[in-house]
Amino acid sequence: QVQLVESGGGLVQAGGSLRLSCVASGRAFSSRAMGWFRSAPGKEREFVATISNGGGGFNTYYADSVKGRFTISRDNAKSTLYLQMNSLKPDDTAVYYCAAGGLWSTAVPVAGEYAYWGQGTQVTVSS
């Protein structure tokens, strides 16, 4: 079992920045692919970013809508996942979820491939 707890959300003006954190407890954080997804009112949950487990180096992938503005990273020693969000836009307003894959999972932009989810943290960007 893996438990995920997100933090760092809040209200920010357009153009501002926020850093989300996700602390994981449970087995083998370093062996799991990790991802961020978001859900806005009236919209389906969408992929934001994912990062591989680090075997052979960390590979990262981003949704086109956040590429160049968001950065995903992880600290395996602290069992923590991060999402640095810069140049925020009102369209980024959503509940952001941290997700963990299974053991030795692959970083993919598909929500169904992630076995564990946090409770979410609200990000609101005002215009």
N, C-alpha and C positions, 0 to 999 in steps of 0.2 A: 504494500500500500504506500501511496505517496500523498501527502497533504501539501497544498499550495496556498500561500497567503500573499495576496498582492497589497501594495501600498503605493502612495505617491500621487494618486489622482487629486484633482481639484479643479478650481476655476481659474482660467488664465485668459488674458486678452490675445486676440489674433496677433501672430508674430512672436509670441512668447514661447517659453520652453517648460517642459516638465520631465522628470525622470521617474519612471515607474520601477518598482522593485518587486520581486517575487521570491519569497523564501520557501524552500522546499524541505520537508522532513520526510523520513522514510528511506527506502533502500536506493542506493546506487544512482544518485543524482548525476554523477559524472558519466554514466553510461547511457544516458537518455537524451534524445533530441528534445529541444524545448522550443516553444513557440508563443507568440502573442496573437490573439485574435480580438476582434471588437464587434460590438453589437449596438447599432443605433436604433432609435424608435422607428418602428415600421419597416425595418430592414433585416435581412438575414445576417447571421453572424458571418463575418468576413475575415479572411487571413490578413495579417499585418506583417509579421516577420517570423523567421525561424532560424535556429542555429543548431549545428550538429554537435555531437557529444565531445568532439575535440580529438578523437583518435586520428592522427595524421594532420592535425590542424583544424581550426574552427571554420566551417563553411557557413555562410549566412545568405539568406534569401529574403527579398522584400516584395511586398505588393507594389505595383507601379505607382500607386497613389501616394506612397510614403517614401519612395526611393529618393535618396539624397537629403532627406529631412530627418528620418528616424535611424537610430543605430541600436541594434540588438547586441548584447554581450552577456557573458556569464562568468562567474567566479566559482569554479568547481570546489575550491577549498572552503568556501562559505555556503555552498549549496544555494546560490542566489543567481537569479536571472534579472537582467535589466533591460529597460527600453528607454533610451534617451530620445526625446521628441523635441525637435527644434522647428522654428518657423511654423508654428501651429496655425491651423485654419479652422473656421467654424465647422467645416465638414468633417473634421477629426473628432467632433463631439460624439461620445459613445461610452459604453461600459467596456473596459479593456480586461480581457481574461488571459491569464497565464495558463499554459497547457504543457503537460509532460507526456512524452511518448513511453512506450514500453522499453524493457531492457534491450540495449543495442539497437534502438530504433533509428530510423533515417529521418533527417530533417526534410519534411515535405509540407506544402501549403494546403493540406487537406485536414479539416477539423476531425473527421472520422478516424484519422490515424493516431490521434492522441488519446491516451487512456485516462488521464487525470486532469482535472480542471480546478482552478481556484474559484473564489466566489465573485470576483470581479471588482474593479475600482472605477469610479466614475470620473471621466475627463470631460470638462465643459469648456469650450472655447468661445468667447464672446467676440462679436464683431465691433 
